[in-house]
Amino acid sequence: MEEAIGKPKRLKLRERTLENDIKYRGPLSYRHLRIIAWVCMIFTQIGMVVNFNIKLFPSSVDQLGWLKDLCSFFSSFPLPLFLLANFTMIFTQKGGKGWRSLLIFYGGMAALLYVLGNFVVMHYGFGLVDAVVDMSFIDKAKLFGFIMINSGNLGLVFNIFIDLFLCTLLFFFMNYNPKRIKKEHIIYFRLLTILPIAYEITSIVLKYFAISGAIDIPSFVFFLLTSKPPFMFVAFVALVFALKIEERRNLKRHENLEFTKEHRKTNAHSFRFSIIIAVVFTIVGFLDLFANLFTIVVIIASNVNDPSQVEGLLEISQYITNRMGFGQSTTLLIVAPLVLLFSYTRTHKNPKIDTFIPIVAVGLIIFLYIEGIYQIIVMNVSALVQKIKDFLQEMFPTTPE
């Protein structure tokens, strides 16, 4: 009893400073996560080329279907991994300059991939169509928008830097304290979080109507859409508010800004921060899984009249829920354990490598698209021309041959 009373109280993670910090620090840095994310991005782009080949030649699914499915599996990983890597910059940034660098980088990358996507489609895709039939610019844009919106996850993750830009903007409006705005007016700055949220919601609505066939989205509009499934969007909004609430609790508990600044440099804060993210990812991942199963059950239960119809309805309901984005955020259940291995306090001495990595990755993506389209054309010239004629005649019956 006396020993229990005399035993020193174990400090909680939120009470740690640099003097009594924990030893554990996740082995993965922001650079490791970015490399993994870029590798997943490259797999996703390979899947886009393979999917395009399968769309043109359905018989090739027997040889290439496994590769498409493999690449589709990787398509949901880049976004959460890039965002996790962002936290190193967010928590170590210095004033407005750090935020400005983040927004310029992701805004610039989003613009670069937007231009790249339109160049590939308009130069190669439109040129290929022009060689077969005479179509207006907007009809060709709608045609390729239709192809990409119906390419599943592979088509929607081409420009995830729009998502990363919006996520960073969301964190910026929620966490940055502008010097020129009075403290009592900071609420108006915080309300600007509505802008990136509204953009995300608009993208989700447009994708839903496009998938349902209610509207046609041209390719140059498609490349502006976000790639998040609905529940992944919920996860990141929840994460923004969870971290903000946690920050306010710490400030209220200690009422010492210097302690907060020092605490953020500790391994304890890094690990506690990782735990919060892992918990949010796990909860949302399971919510998405249950929502997906619930929607499937509701669709089957409301339409089945004969037990023999169940199998067919199951296939239809799975297609519908997948196109709506349900079930795609279960990737967060795989990412959640990885989060515990990440530490935003782990940095590298040579930051120039961080600039070199995306340049190499984007260069590989450009090469993949050019070489992939070239190989499809060269290996299937005669069959490709016939396929394009048949496809265009089906979509646009009045189009002259």
N, C-alpha and C positions, 0 to 999 in steps of 0.2 A: 504494500500500500504506500509506504513512504517512498519507495523507489519510483513508483508510478507518479507520485506527486512531484518528486524531484527531477524526473526525466524532462529534459528540455523539449519545449513544444516545437514540432516540425513546421517549418515555414511553408506556407502555401506558395504555389507558383507565382501568384500575383503580388506576393510580398517580397520577392527576390530582388536583389540589387547586384551590381557587378562584384561586390565583396563576398556575397554568399550565394552566388549563382550555381545552378546545377551543371553537371559535367556533360550531360547528353546534348548533342547538337546533331540534327539530321545530316546525313552524309550528302544529300542532294542539294545543289545550289540552284539559283535561277538559271544559270547557263546550262546545267544538265537537263532541266525541264524544257528549256527552249530547244535543245538539240533533239530530245525525244519528240517534242511537238512537231518540229520540222520534218523529222523522219516520217511521222504519221501523216503529215500533210502531203509528202511526196507519194506515199502509198495511196492516199486518197486521189491524187491526180492521175496516177496509173490506173486506178479503178475507173475514173472518168473516161479515159481513152478506151479501156476495155469495154465499158458499158456502151460507148458509142458504137464500137464494132459489133457488139451483140444486138443493138437496136437495128443496125443496118442488115446484119446477117444472123437471124435467130438460130440458125443451125450451129453456129459457133459456140452456143451456150454450153454444149457438152464438153468442149475443150477449155473454155475460158470462164465458165460459170463459177468455178471454185475461186479463181483469182478475183473476180468481181466481189464475191461474198467476203473474201479475206480483206480486201481493200475497204469495203463498206464497214467492216468491223472497226477499222482504225479511224474512220471518219469523225467519230464523236470525241476523240481524245485531244486533238490540238487545242480547241478552245479553252477547256478548263486548265490545261497544262500551261498555256501561254498566260492565262490570267493569274495562275499561281506565281509564275515567274515575275509578273508585274508587281507583286506585293513587295519584293525586294526594293524596287524603285520607289514604290509608294511610301514605304516606311523609312527609307533612307534619303528621300529627296530633300533638298534644301530650299524651302520657300517656293515661290512661284516658278523659279527657273527649272526646278526638277519636274514639276507638273507640265510646264510648257514643253520640255524635251519629250516627255512621254506622249503628249497629245500630238505633237508634230510628227513623231516617229510613226505612231499607229495611224494617224490621219494620212501621212505620206504613203505608207505601205498600202492602205486601203485604196488610195487614189491610183497607185502604181498598178495594183492587181486589177482595178476597174478598167484602166486603159489597156492592160495586157489582155484581159478577157474579151473586150470589145474588138481589139485588133485581130486576135485569132479568129473570132467568129466572123467579123466583117470581111477580113482579107481572104481567109481560106474557106470558111463556110459559105459566105455569100457568093464568093467567086465560083465555088463548086456548083451551087444552084444555078447561077447565071449561065454556066456552060451547058445546062440541060434545058431550062425553061426560062421564060421571061416573067419575072415577078417584081412587084413594087418593093421599095426599101422596107416599108412598114410590114408587108406580108412576110418578107424574109426574116425580119426581126421577131415577128410573132411565131414563126415556124421554129426558130432556134430557141426562143423562150419556152415554147411548148416542149421541146425535146429536153431542155435542162430541168424544167420544173417537174418533169416526169422521170427524172433520173434518180429519184430518191435522195438519200443522204449524200450520195456522192456529188450530186449537182448543187446541193444547197451549201456545201462547205467550201466552195471555191474561194470566196473572199471573206474569211473569218476575221480579217482585220477591221472590218466595219463593226463587228461585234466587240472586238477588243477596244476600238476607239470609243464606242458608246459606253462600255463598262468602265473604262478609265475616266470618261467624262462624268459618269454617275458617281464614282468615288471622289472625283475632284469637287463637284458641287456639294457633296455631303461632308467632306473633310477639310477642304482648304479654307483658310480664314483670310479673306482679302483685307489688306491694310487700309484701303480707302473707304471701306464700308463700316459704318458704326455698328457696335455690338448689338444694339437693339434692332437694327435693320438686317442682320445676318440671315433672318428667317426667309427673306425674299430671295437671297442668293441660294439658300438651301432648296427653295421651291423650284429652282431651275432643273432639279433632278427629274421633273416632269418631262422635259424635252427628250432625253435619251429613252425614257420609259415609253413615251408616246411613239417614238420612232420604232421601237421594238414591237409594240402592239400593232402598229400599222402594218409592219412587215408580216406579222403572223396572220393578220386578217387578209392581206393581199394574197399570201401563199394559199390560204384556205380556199378562197374563191377561185384562184387559178387552178388548184388541184381538183376542185369540184366541177370545173368547166364553165363556171359562171362568167369569167372574164379571161381575156388573153393578155399575157404580160410579155411585152417585147424584150428581147435579150438585153438591151441597154438599160432597162429598168430592173430586170432580174439580177444583174450584177450589183445593184444597190441594196438588195434585200439582205436581211440578217440571216444567220444560219442556225441560231439557237432553236432547239425544240422547246415547246412551251414550259415544261417543268424545269429545264435548265435555266430559263429566264427567271423563273420563280426562285431558283436556288441562289442566283447571283443577287437578286433584289433582297432576298432574305439575309444574305451574307453581308451586304452593305449595311443594313439596319442593325444586324446582330453585332457587328464590329463597332458601330457607332455607339450603341447602347453600352457595350463593354467598356469603351473608352470613357464614357460619361460616368459610369460606376466607379472606375479607377480614380478619376479626378475628384469625385465627390468623397470617396473613401480617404484619399490622401491629402487632397487640397494642396498639392505641392507639384507644380509644373516641372520642377527640376527632377523630382523623383520619377515622374512619368517619362521624361526624356531619357534618364539613365536606365529605367526598367526596360524600355524598348530595345536597348542594346544587349540585353541579357539573353542567354540560351533559354531561360525559363519563359520569357515572354514569347520567344519564337516557337517553343514547343506548345505553350498554351494556345497561341494563335493557330497553330496547326490542328490542335484538338478541336477548336471551335469550327474550323472549316470542315474537318472530317465528319463531325457530327451533323452539320448542316447538309453536306453532300449525302450522307447515309440516309438521313430522314427523307430528303427529297427524292433520292433514288428509289426508296421503298414506296413512297407516295405515288411516284410515276408507275411503278410496277403494279400496284393495286388499282390505280386508275385505269391502266391499260386492260387488266383482267376484268374489272367491273364493267367497262364499256363493251368489251366483247360479250360478256354474259348478258348484258341488257339488250344488245343488238340481236343475239340469238334468241333470247326469251321472247322478245316482242315480235319476232318474225316466223318462228318455227311453228308449223302446223302438223308436221309429220317427222318422227324420229330419223327417218332416212335423209331429211334435209339438213340435219345438224352439221355433218361434215362440210357440205357446201357453204352453209352459213358461217361456219368457223373460218374458212378460207377467206370469205368476203369480208367478215368483220376484222380479221387480222390485217387485211389490206387497207381497210378504211382507217383503223387506229394508227397504223404505221404511217400512212400519208398525212394524218393529222399531227403526227409527232409524238404520240403517246408510246411509251416504252423505250424511247431513244435516250432518255436521261438516266436509264439504269446504268449507263457507263460510269456514272458518278460513284456507284458502289465499288467499282474497280479502282477508281482514282482515289477514293477516300483513304485506303491504307497507305497509298503512295504519298499522300499529304503528310503523314506522320514521319516520313523520311526526309521531308523538305525543311530547310532552315533558311529564312530570309536574311539571317545574320552572316551566312556563309557567302563570301564574295571572292573575287579573283583579282590578281595584281594587274593583269593586262586587259583593260576594257576594250581595246581595239578589236579583239577577237569577236566581241559581241556584235560589232558592225560587220565583220567579215562573214559571219555565219548566215544571216539572212540574204546577203548578196549571192553567196554560193547556192543557197536553197532555191531562191527565185530563179537563178540561172538554170538550175537543174529542172525546175518546173517548166520553164520556157522550152528547154530542149526536149522534155518529155512530150509536150503537146505538138511541137513541130515534127519531131521524129515519129510520134505515134500516128498523126494524121497522114504523114507521108507514107508510112508503111501500109496503112489501111488502103490508101488510094492505089499504090503500086501493086499490091498483092490481089486487089479485087477490082480492077479497072472496069471490065465489061459488066460484071455483076453489079457493081456499084452504080453505074449509069442507069441500069434497069431498075434497081431498087429505088433510086431517087425519083424516077419517073412514076413508078407505082405509088410511092408514098405521097408525092405531091398531088397526083390525080385523086387520091383518096381524100386528102385534106381540102383540096381546092378543085372540085370537079369541073369548074368552068375555066380553069387555067389552061390556056392553049399549049399544045405540045410543041 
